[in-house]
Amino acid sequence: MEPLRLGVIGTGSVVREIYHYLYFHSEYSRSVSVEAICDSNAESLKEFSRRWKVPSDRCFSGYEEMLAARAAGKFALDAVAVNTPDSMHAAPSIAALEAGLDVIVPKPTAERVEEVHRITETAGRTGRFFGVDFHKREDPVVKEARARVAGGVYGSFQSATFHMLDRLMVADPNHEPRFFSSPDFAERNSPVTFLTSHMADAFMYITRLKPVEVRATGYRQKLPSLRPIAVNGYDLVDTTVVFEGGASCHIITGWALPNTADCLTVQSGRLVFSDGMLDLWDNHYGFRETTASRIENRNVSFRTFEEDGMVGGYGMDCPGKIIRNILRFRTGEIDVEELRALRSPFMTGFYTTLVCECATASLEAGRAYDNGAVVGAPVDAHDFLAQRIGTAAAKEYLPGH
């Protein structure tokens, strides 16, 4: 099978940390050929071009130029990978779908539910494939939990608590080297879009439950105190989600753990059922290494480096399988039922964006305290959807409300 001819939109941190391994040093690399790249950051674009030998006439400052050059016959593309900041996923995805290309994006699908709705509607109307890399779905812990819960091993689900906490260096623009190239990343984003999206999706993937009400409490205490560059953003957000049938989940995310924490990201999950309990990750994962400079827990399940330079793990498997599904789709190997399942609101991340956008709306309508805490207002998910995409569409996503 010929490799998927891919245009890469955005060559920044997510490509540096994950996707360049996928494209060039994984078991999926033979399934993809990077044909063109674009990025508004000239240095990032130049570095990717130099390192991976992408010709200069296939390097562009924007996706519009890249799609126009492809339309003019300067090179061929089958699909694009949209690796822009979360708030910029929708426009290039829709433009590529309209141009007859298939699309893969990293989580979250988009920042707003109306954008996810437009993207998925466009994919259906144009008959193109659209996939989202929620890589925790390929985490062996999540996959096993999903299967066990579906088998009814633990009885009825009742309540859960998930944590995902990053070291301060992730959000601190004063840290050297800077984790994200943009010094205002943590001001333009929040733990909700960056981390809650992971945990909300993992929870819903395991339980198959839809959200009905969201309320968030946020804390702006550590980030505004940073010097010399302060950040007007949230350190920590506790999002409480009520799901259909009365089930509930607390999702606590943040990026202000001291940099002495023994891993970049501390994560855990506890799910309580009528007849049992699940503990996921137990705060640590992979293996612990001790060197002269640090003690570090490494998540080798997410990204595993082999002696020959190949990289495996679920960080490669989720986007890699989407690439192979695009190839299968293009050769007619995906039947109608499988395609319908792959286009479902769960799989395309619609409910995940709904939880995150409702959490943001909850904070915006909340009560702020002098100590930097913000106690959000409850947000009804169906009413929120009805305001954004109309009552009829809201009932399709959340029937019975």
C-alpha positions in Angstrom: 0.0 0.0 0.0 1.3 3.5 -0.9 2.0 5.7 2.1 -0.4 8.5 3.0 0.8 11.8 1.5 0.6 14.2 4.4 0.7 17.9 4.8 1.7 19.0 8.3 0.0 22.2 9.6 2.0 23.4 12.6 5.5 22.2 13.5 5.8 23.4 17.1 5.9 21.7 20.5 3.4 18.9 19.9 5.4 17.9 16.8 8.7 18.1 18.7 7.4 16.0 21.6 5.3 13.4 19.7 4.6 13.6 16.0 8.1 13.8 14.4 8.8 10.4 16.0 5.5 9.1 14.5 6.3 10.5 11.0 10.0 9.3 10.9 10.9 6.8 13.6 8.0 4.6 14.4 6.4 1.4 13.0 3.9 3.7 11.3 6.5 5.8 9.4 6.3 3.6 6.3 2.5 4.4 6.2 3.1 8.1 5.9 5.1 10.5 3.8 5.4 14.2 4.8 5.1 16.1 1.5 4.6 19.7 2.7 4.7 21.7 5.9 3.5 25.1 7.2 3.9 27.2 10.3 3.7 30.9 11.1 6.8 30.5 13.2 9.6 30.9 10.7 12.3 29.3 13.0 10.2 26.3 13.8 9.4 25.8 10.1 13.1 26.2 9.1 14.2 23.7 11.7 11.7 21.0 10.7 12.6 21.6 7.0 16.3 21.3 7.7 16.1 18.3 10.0 13.7 16.2 7.9 14.8 17.5 4.5 11.5 19.0 3.3 12.3 21.1 0.2 11.9 24.9 0.7 9.3 25.1 -2.1 7.1 22.9 0.1 7.4 25.0 3.2 4.7 27.6 3.8 3.8 30.3 6.4 0.1 29.3 6.4 -2.2 26.5 5.6 -4.0 28.5 2.9 -0.8 28.8 0.9 -0.1 25.1 1.3 -3.6 24.1 0.2 -3.4 26.5 -2.8 -0.1 25.1 -3.9 -1.5 21.6 -3.7 -4.6 22.7 -5.7 -2.3 24.2 -8.3 -0.7 20.8 -8.8 2.7 21.6 -7.3 2.5 18.4 -5.2 0.0 15.8 -4.1 -1.6 15.4 -0.7 -4.0 12.9 0.7 -4.5 14.3 4.1 -3.3 16.9 6.6 -2.2 16.8 10.2 -3.5 19.9 12.0 -1.0 20.5 14.8 -1.9 24.1 15.6 -2.8 25.5 19.1 -6.1 24.1 20.3 -8.0 27.3 19.6 -6.9 27.1 15.9 -8.0 23.6 15.0 -11.3 24.3 13.3 -10.4 26.6 10.3 -7.6 24.5 8.8 -9.5 21.3 9.4 -12.6 22.6 7.6 -10.6 24.1 4.8 -8.8 20.8 4.3 -12.0 18.7 4.3 -13.6 21.1 1.8 -10.5 20.7 -0.4 -11.1 16.9 -0.4 -8.5 15.9 2.1 -8.7 13.7 5.1 -7.8 15.2 8.5 -6.1 14.2 11.7 -5.9 16.5 14.8 -4.6 16.1 18.3 -6.9 16.4 21.3 -9.0 18.4 22.0 -10.9 18.4 18.7 -11.6 22.2 19.1 -12.2 24.7 21.9 -15.9 25.1 21.2 -18.7 22.6 20.6 -20.0 24.5 17.6 -16.6 24.1 15.9 -16.6 20.4 16.6 -20.1 20.2 15.2 -19.1 22.1 12.0 -16.0 19.9 11.5 -17.9 16.7 11.8 -20.7 18.0 9.7 -18.2 19.0 7.0 -16.5 15.6 7.1 -19.9 13.9 6.6 -21.0 16.2 3.8 -17.7 16.0 1.9 -17.3 12.3 2.5 -13.9 12.6 4.1 -12.3 11.0 7.1 -11.7 12.9 10.3 -9.8 11.5 13.3 -8.7 12.9 16.6 -5.7 11.7 18.5 -6.9 11.2 22.1 -3.8 9.0 22.8 -4.9 7.9 26.3 -7.5 5.7 24.6 -4.6 3.5 23.6 -3.1 3.5 27.1 -3.3 -0.2 28.2 -4.7 0.9 31.5 -7.6 2.7 29.9 -8.2 0.0 27.3 -8.4 -2.7 30.0 -10.6 -0.6 32.2 -13.0 0.0 29.3 -13.3 -3.7 28.6 -13.8 -4.6 32.3 -16.4 -2.0 32.8 -18.3 -3.0 29.7 -18.2 -6.6 31.0 -20.1 -5.5 34.1 -17.4 -6.8 36.5 -17.9 -3.9 39.0 -21.6 -3.3 39.0 -23.1 0.1 38.5 -20.8 3.1 38.2 -21.3 5.7 40.9 -18.4 8.2 41.3 -14.8 8.9 40.3 -11.9 11.3 40.9 -9.2 11.9 38.3 -6.0 13.9 38.8 -3.6 15.1 36.1 -1.0 17.6 37.4 2.0 19.0 35.6 5.3 20.5 37.0 5.3 24.3 37.1 7.9 24.3 34.3 5.2 23.4 31.8 3.4 26.7 32.3 6.2 28.9 33.5 7.5 31.3 30.7 10.5 32.1 32.9 11.8 28.5 32.9 14.8 27.7 30.7 14.4 26.0 28.4 10.8 27.2 27.9 8.5 24.2 27.6 6.2 26.0 25.0 7.7 28.4 22.5 5.0 31.1 23.3 5.5 33.0 26.6 1.8 33.5 26.9 0.8 29.9 26.4 -0.6 29.4 29.9 -2.5 32.7 29.7 -4.2 31.8 26.4 -4.8 28.2 27.5 -5.7 26.6 30.8 -5.4 23.3 32.6 -9.0 22.7 31.4 -8.2 22.5 27.6 -4.8 21.1 28.0 -5.3 18.5 30.8 -9.0 18.1 31.7 -9.6 17.2 28.1 -7.4 14.1 28.6 -9.0 12.9 31.7 -12.6 13.7 30.7 -12.1 11.8 27.5 -10.5 8.9 29.3 -13.3 8.7 31.8 -16.0 8.8 29.1 -14.2 6.3 26.9 -14.1 3.9 29.9 -17.7 4.4 31.0 -19.5 5.5 27.8 -21.5 8.1 29.8 -22.7 11.5 28.5 -22.3 14.7 30.6 -25.4 16.6 31.8 -24.1 19.2 34.2 -20.6 20.8 34.8 -19.3 23.0 37.5 -15.7 24.1 38.0 -13.6 25.8 40.7 -10.4 27.4 39.7 -7.3 28.8 41.5 -5.1 31.7 40.2 -2.5 31.8 42.9 0.9 30.5 41.8 1.0 31.6 38.1 0.3 35.3 38.8 3.2 35.3 41.3 5.8 34.2 38.8 8.7 36.7 38.0 9.8 38.4 36.0 7.0 37.2 33.7 3.7 36.7 35.6 0.9 34.6 34.1 -2.8 35.6 34.3 -4.0 32.0 34.3 -5.2 29.2 36.4 -2.8 27.0 38.4 -5.5 24.4 39.2 -9.1 23.6 38.1 -11.4 21.2 39.8 -14.2 20.3 37.3 -17.2 18.4 38.7 -19.2 16.6 36.0 -22.6 15.0 36.5 -23.3 12.3 33.9 -26.6 10.7 32.8 -28.1 8.5 35.5 -26.6 10.7 38.3 -23.0 9.4 38.1 -20.3 12.0 38.9 -16.7 12.6 38.4 -14.2 15.2 39.8 -11.4 16.0 37.3 -8.6 17.9 39.0 -6.0 19.3 36.7 -3.2 21.8 37.0 0.4 22.8 36.2 1.9 24.2 39.3 3.5 21.2 41.0 7.0 22.1 42.2 9.6 21.2 39.6 11.1 18.8 42.1 8.1 16.4 41.5 9.6 13.1 40.4 7.8 13.1 37.1 6.6 15.7 34.6 3.0 14.7 35.0 1.4 13.1 38.1 -1.8 11.3 37.2 -4.3 9.0 39.0 -7.9 7.9 38.7 -10.3 6.2 41.1 -13.6 4.9 39.9 -16.1 3.6 42.5 -18.9 1.2 41.6 -21.7 -0.5 43.4 -19.7 -3.7 43.6 -16.1 -2.7 43.2 -13.4 -0.1 42.7 -10.8 0.7 40.1 -7.5 2.6 40.8 -5.7 3.7 37.6 -2.0 4.7 37.4 -1.6 5.1 41.1 0.2 8.4 40.6 3.2 6.8 38.9 3.9 4.9 35.7 6.7 3.4 33.6 10.0 3.1 35.5 12.0 5.2 37.9 15.5 6.3 37.0 18.1 7.8 39.3 20.9 9.9 37.9 23.4 12.5 39.3 20.9 15.3 38.4 17.5 13.9 39.3 15.1 11.1 40.1 12.6 10.7 37.3 9.6 8.5 36.7 9.5 7.9 32.9 6.2 7.1 31.2 7.7 4.5 28.8 4.2 3.2 28.0 3.5 6.5 26.3 6.8 6.9 24.4 9.2 4.0 24.3 12.7 4.5 22.8 14.3 1.4 21.2 18.1 0.9 20.7 17.7 1.4 17.0 16.0 4.8 17.3 12.5 3.5 16.8 9.8 4.9 19.1 6.8 3.0 20.2 4.1 3.3 22.9 0.5 4.5 22.9 1.6 8.0 22.0 2.5 6.5 18.6 -0.3 4.0 18.5 -3.3 6.3 18.6 -2.3 8.7 15.8 -0.6 5.8 13.9 -3.9 3.8 13.9 -5.7 6.9 12.6 -3.3 7.1 9.8 -3.9 3.5 8.9 -7.6 4.0 9.2 -7.4 6.9 6.7 -5.5 4.5 4.3 -8.2 1.9 4.8 -10.9 4.4 4.3 -9.3 5.6 1.0 -9.1 2.0 -0.3 -12.7 1.2 0.7 -11.8 -1.2 3.5 -14.0 0.6 6.1 -17.6 -0.4 5.9 -20.6 1.9 6.7 -21.1 0.6 10.3 -17.4 1.1 11.2 -17.3 4.5 9.7 -20.5 5.5 11.6 -18.8 4.4 14.8 -15.6 6.3 14.0 -17.7 9.4 13.4 -19.7 9.2 16.6 -19.7 12.1 19.1 -17.7 10.0 21.5 -14.9 9.1 19.0 -14.7 12.6 17.5 -14.4 14.2 21.0 -17.6 16.2 20.9 -18.5 15.4 24.5 -15.0 16.1 25.7 -15.1 19.6 24.2 -18.6 20.0 25.7 -17.2 19.2 29.2 -14.3 21.6 28.8 -16.2 24.5 27.3 -18.9 24.1 30.1 -16.1 24.2 32.7 -14.7 27.4 31.2 -18.2 28.9 31.1 -18.7 27.9 34.7 -15.6 29.8 35.7 -16.5 32.8 33.7 -19.9 33.0 35.5 -18.3 32.2 38.9 -17.6 34.2 42.0 -14.0 35.4 42.5 -12.4 35.6 45.9 -9.5 37.9 46.9 -7.2 34.9 47.4 -7.4 34.0 43.7 -10.0 31.3 43.9 -13.0 31.3 41.5 -16.1 29.2 42.4 -18.0 28.6 39.2 -21.7 28.4 38.5 -23.4 25.1 37.5 -23.9 24.8 33.7 -26.6 22.6 32.2 -25.0 20.8 29.3 -28.2 20.5 27.2 -29.1 24.1 27.7 -25.5 25.1 26.8 -25.7 23.1 23.6 -29.0 24.5 22.7 -27.6 28.0 22.9 -24.6 27.1 20.8 -25.9 24.8 18.1 -29.7 24.9 18.4 -32.3 22.8 20.3 -32.7 20.2 17.6 -29.0 19.5 17.4 -28.7 19.5 21.2 -31.3 16.8 21.4 -29.4 14.6 18.9 -26.3 14.8 21.1 -28.1 14.6 24.5 -31.5 12.9 23.9 -33.9 12.6 26.8 -33.3 16.2 28.1 
